[in-house]
Amino acid sequence: MHVHGLEFDHSGDRFYVATHHGLIDVSEKGWYKVGKDEEQHDLMGFTILQDGKMISSGHPSHKSDLENPLGVIVSEDKGESWTPIALHGEVDFHVLHVNKRNENIMYGIDSYHSELYKSVDGGDQWDQVVTEGLPGSVGEVYALTTRLENPDVLLAGTEFGLFISEDGGLKWDEYQKDFIATAFEYVNESELLLAYFIGEKEGLHVSDDFGQTWVSMNLQLEEDAVTYISVHPFNDDEIIVGTVQQSVYRTTDLGRNWEVLATEGEPNQAYHPNNET
């Protein structure tokens, strides 16, 4: 199992893991693949919108007739089937960020051509953003997020530190340089921003001022790093993370204690809501 994304379902009783070979549904029943073989795509940038619709990018299943790369695809049946809606055969968004307060605003980083794209209509139409000031290519950005109340303000995690844009991704300036951010996620619609760092700051951190200051959350991984974060829809204290080494961790007390749900791609246990065992 290669972890390419993970998101809690809005019901709160399960979460989904996007992988190299399709979507996995994780619940009390265990870990199960979703959909037929032809729908088990190599999913990247996987996100669940507020209405339950799934949106993603990546590459098609070897049994699919869809073009490669997938462009922007959506599922309205919890991953059983996927339909292209934009840029089909053109882009592979390894990073796909949706603003939580205004889901019409989306940003995608195309790994194929190392380009930044923006949508203002929920993913149907996309425009390329010509960037200036990033220390490397756009395709080298590890993680991306926006201010909740102003999606024209972006933070990017790069190998040279955090960079900020205040004009929708056109011009970038150095923000903090002594650590690398490999993942971002808000605690639902609050101002609390989670991030995982490598460098002078190490591990999972939280900020209430859009990254000006950070507080550690007691998860430091040796020879590994968090690449995906999801927060339970009804319990802000419950967080799951996926890592470079394909492990999945869970906390139900806002980071004081962590349990391992999967180790290096192998599931260890089912998901028990409310920490029931």
C-alpha positions as CSV (number, residue, x, y, z in Angstrom):
1,M,0.0,0.0,0.0
2,H,1.5,3.3,-1.1
3,V,-0.2,6.2,0.7
4,H,-1.0,9.0,-1.7
5,G,-3.6,10.7,0.5
6,L,-6.0,10.1,3.3
7,E,-9.3,11.8,4.3
8,F,-11.9,11.1,7.0
9,D,-15.4,10.4,5.6
10,H,-17.9,13.1,6.7
11,S,-19.7,10.4,8.7
12,G,-16.7,10.1,11.0
13,D,-17.0,6.3,11.1
14,R,-14.3,5.6,8.5
15,F,-11.5,7.1,6.5
16,Y,-10.1,6.6,3.0
17,V,-6.6,6.0,1.9
18,A,-5.7,7.0,-1.7
19,T,-3.0,4.6,-3.0
20,H,-1.0,3.7,-6.1
21,H,-3.7,1.1,-6.8
22,G,-7.0,2.8,-5.9
23,L,-9.0,3.8,-2.9
24,I,-9.1,1.9,0.4
25,D,-12.0,2.2,2.8
26,V,-10.9,1.8,6.5
27,S,-13.6,1.2,9.1
28,E,-14.4,-1.2,12.0
29,K,-14.7,-3.9,9.4
30,G,-11.0,-3.5,8.3
31,W,-9.2,-2.3,5.2
32,Y,-11.0,-2.9,1.9
33,K,-10.4,-1.8,-1.7
34,V,-13.2,0.3,-3.3
35,G,-14.5,-0.2,-6.8
36,K,-13.8,-2.6,-9.6
37,D,-10.3,-3.0,-11.1
38,E,-10.9,-0.5,-13.8
39,E,-11.7,2.2,-11.2
40,Q,-8.7,1.5,-9.0
41,H,-6.6,4.4,-10.3
42,D,-3.3,5.7,-9.0
43,L,-4.8,8.6,-7.1
44,M,-3.0,11.8,-6.2
45,G,-4.2,15.0,-4.6
46,F,-7.2,13.1,-3.1
47,T,-9.7,15.3,-1.3
48,I,-13.3,14.9,0.0
49,L,-15.5,18.0,-0.5
50,Q,-18.2,19.2,2.0
51,D,-21.0,17.6,0.0
52,G,-19.2,14.2,0.1
53,K,-18.0,14.4,-3.5
54,M,-14.4,13.1,-3.9
55,I,-11.9,14.9,-6.2
56,S,-8.5,13.7,-7.2
57,S,-5.9,13.4,-10.0
58,G,-3.2,10.9,-10.9
59,H,-2.9,8.1,-13.4
60,P,-5.5,5.6,-14.7
61,S,-5.8,1.9,-13.7
62,H,-4.1,-0.4,-16.2
63,K,-7.6,-1.8,-16.9
64,S,-9.2,1.7,-17.5
65,D,-9.9,3.4,-20.8
66,L,-9.2,6.8,-19.3
67,E,-6.4,8.9,-20.7
68,N,-3.1,9.3,-18.8
69,P,-2.7,11.5,-16.9
70,L,-6.2,11.7,-15.4
71,G,-6.4,15.4,-15.0
72,V,-9.1,16.3,-12.5
73,I,-11.5,13.5,-11.7
74,V,-14.5,13.3,-9.3
75,S,-16.5,10.5,-7.7
76,E,-20.1,10.9,-6.4
77,D,-20.4,7.3,-5.2
78,K,-17.6,7.2,-2.6
79,G,-15.0,6.0,-5.0
80,E,-16.8,3.3,-6.8
81,S,-16.5,5.2,-10.1
82,W,-14.6,8.2,-11.3
83,T,-15.4,10.8,-14.0
84,P,-12.9,13.3,-15.6
85,I,-14.1,16.9,-15.3
86,A,-11.1,18.9,-16.4
87,L,-7.6,18.8,-18.0
88,H,-8.1,15.1,-18.9
89,G,-4.9,13.7,-20.4
90,E,-3.1,17.0,-19.6
91,V,-2.1,17.2,-15.9
92,D,-1.2,15.1,-12.9
93,F,-1.8,17.1,-9.7
94,H,0.4,15.6,-7.0
95,V,-0.8,18.4,-4.8
96,L,-4.5,19.5,-4.9
97,H,-5.6,22.0,-2.3
98,V,-9.2,23.1,-1.7
99,N,-9.9,26.1,0.5
100,K,-12.2,24.9,3.3
101,R,-14.2,28.1,3.5
102,N,-14.7,28.5,-0.2
103,E,-14.5,25.2,-2.1
104,N,-14.8,27.0,-5.4
105,I,-11.1,28.0,-4.9
106,M,-8.7,25.2,-5.7
107,Y,-5.0,25.1,-6.5
108,G,-3.2,22.2,-8.2
109,I,0.5,21.5,-8.8
110,D,1.1,19.5,-12.0
111,S,4.1,17.2,-11.6
112,Y,4.2,16.5,-15.4
113,H,5.1,20.1,-16.4
114,S,5.9,21.6,-13.0
115,E,3.1,24.2,-13.2
116,L,0.7,25.8,-10.8
117,Y,-3.0,25.9,-11.7
118,K,-6.0,27.7,-10.1
119,S,-9.7,27.1,-10.3
120,V,-12.4,29.5,-9.1
121,D,-15.4,27.4,-10.0
122,G,-14.9,24.2,-8.0
123,G,-12.6,22.4,-10.5
124,D,-14.4,22.7,-13.8
125,Q,-12.1,25.3,-15.3
126,W,-8.5,25.9,-14.5
127,D,-6.0,28.6,-15.4
128,Q,-2.2,28.3,-15.2
129,V,-0.5,30.6,-12.7
130,V,2.9,31.9,-13.8
131,T,4.9,32.0,-10.6
132,E,7.9,34.2,-9.6
133,G,10.1,33.9,-6.5
134,L,10.0,30.3,-5.6
135,P,13.5,28.8,-4.9
136,G,13.0,25.9,-7.2
137,S,10.5,24.6,-9.7
138,V,6.8,24.6,-8.8
139,G,6.9,20.8,-9.1
140,E,9.3,20.7,-6.1
141,V,6.7,22.1,-3.7
142,Y,5.9,19.5,-1.1
143,A,2.8,21.0,0.4
144,L,0.4,23.9,-0.2
145,T,-2.3,25.7,1.8
146,T,-4.3,28.9,1.8
147,R,-5.7,31.3,4.4
148,L,-9.2,30.3,5.2
149,E,-10.6,33.8,4.8
150,N,-8.4,34.9,1.9
151,P,-7.5,32.1,-0.5
152,D,-5.2,34.4,-2.5
153,V,-2.8,34.1,0.4
154,L,-0.8,30.8,0.1
155,L,1.9,29.0,2.0
156,A,4.2,26.6,0.2
157,G,6.5,24.0,1.8
158,T,9.7,23.7,-0.2
159,E,13.1,22.2,0.3
160,F,14.4,25.7,1.1
161,G,11.7,26.5,3.7
162,L,8.3,28.1,3.8
163,F,7.3,30.6,1.1
164,I,4.3,32.9,1.0
165,S,2.3,34.4,-1.8
166,E,-0.4,37.1,-1.3
167,D,-1.6,37.4,-4.9
168,G,-2.9,34.0,-5.7
169,G,0.5,32.3,-6.3
170,L,2.0,34.8,-8.8
171,K,4.8,36.3,-6.6
172,W,6.4,34.4,-3.7
173,D,8.6,35.5,-0.8
174,E,10.6,33.7,1.8
175,Y,8.5,33.2,5.0
176,Q,10.5,30.9,7.3
177,K,13.7,29.3,6.1
178,D,15.0,26.8,8.7
179,F,12.6,23.9,8.2
180,I,10.8,22.1,5.5
181,A,7.0,21.6,5.6
182,T,5.9,18.3,4.1
183,A,2.1,18.5,4.9
184,F,-0.5,21.1,5.9
185,E,-4.1,20.7,7.1
186,Y,-6.6,22.9,9.0
187,V,-8.4,21.6,12.1
188,N,-11.7,21.6,10.3
189,E,-12.8,25.3,9.7
190,S,-10.9,26.7,12.7
191,E,-7.8,28.9,12.4
192,L,-5.6,26.1,13.7
193,L,-3.2,25.0,11.0
194,L,-1.3,21.7,11.3
195,A,2.0,21.1,9.6
196,Y,4.8,18.5,9.6
197,F,8.3,19.8,9.6
198,I,11.8,18.6,8.9
199,G,14.8,20.7,10.0
200,E,15.2,23.2,12.9
201,K,11.6,22.4,13.8
202,E,10.9,18.7,13.7
203,G,7.7,16.8,13.7
204,L,4.0,17.7,13.8
205,H,3.2,21.3,14.8
206,V,0.1,23.6,15.1
207,S,-0.2,27.3,14.5
208,D,-3.1,29.7,15.2
209,D,-1.5,32.7,13.3
210,F,-1.0,31.2,9.8
211,G,2.5,30.0,10.5
212,Q,4.1,32.9,12.3
213,T,4.5,30.8,15.4
214,W,4.3,27.0,15.9
215,V,3.7,24.6,18.8
216,S,4.9,21.0,18.8
217,M,2.3,18.2,18.9
218,N,4.5,15.3,20.1
219,L,5.0,13.4,16.9
220,Q,8.5,13.1,15.6
221,L,9.3,10.3,13.1
222,E,12.9,9.0,12.7
223,E,13.8,8.5,9.0
224,D,10.2,9.2,8.0
225,A,7.9,12.2,7.5
226,V,4.2,13.0,7.4
227,T,2.9,13.8,4.0
228,Y,-0.9,13.7,4.6
229,I,-3.0,14.9,7.5
230,S,-6.8,14.6,8.1
231,V,-8.9,15.8,11.1
232,H,-12.0,14.0,12.3
233,P,-15.1,16.0,11.2
234,F,-16.7,16.0,14.7
235,N,-13.8,15.6,17.0
236,D,-11.0,18.2,16.6
237,D,-8.8,16.1,18.9
238,E,-8.7,13.2,16.5
239,I,-6.1,13.3,13.8
240,I,-4.7,10.7,11.3
241,V,-1.5,11.1,9.3
242,G,0.1,9.2,6.5
243,T,3.9,9.1,5.9
244,V,6.6,8.8,3.3
245,Q,7.3,5.2,4.5
246,Q,3.6,4.3,4.0
247,S,2.6,4.2,7.7
248,V,-0.6,5.6,9.2
249,Y,-0.8,7.1,12.8
250,R,-3.8,8.2,14.8
251,T,-4.3,10.4,17.9
252,T,-7.6,11.0,19.7
253,D,-6.2,13.5,22.2
254,L,-4.7,16.2,20.0
255,G,-1.3,14.6,19.8
256,R,-0.5,13.6,23.4
257,N,-0.7,9.9,22.4
258,W,-0.4,8.2,19.1
259,E,-1.3,4.7,17.9
260,V,-0.1,3.0,14.7
261,L,-2.8,1.8,12.3
262,A,-0.5,0.7,9.5
263,T,3.3,0.2,9.3
264,E,5.2,0.5,6.0
265,G,2.1,-0.2,3.9
266,E,0.8,-3.1,6.0
267,P,-2.4,-2.5,8.1
268,N,-2.0,-3.3,11.8
269,Q,-5.6,-2.8,13.0
270,A,-9.1,-1.7,11.9
271,Y,-10.4,1.8,12.6
272,H,-12.5,2.1,15.7
273,P,-14.5,5.3,16.0
274,N,-14.4,7.1,19.3
275,N,-11.4,4.9,20.2
276,E,-13.6,1.9,20.8
277,T,-11.8,-1.4,20.9
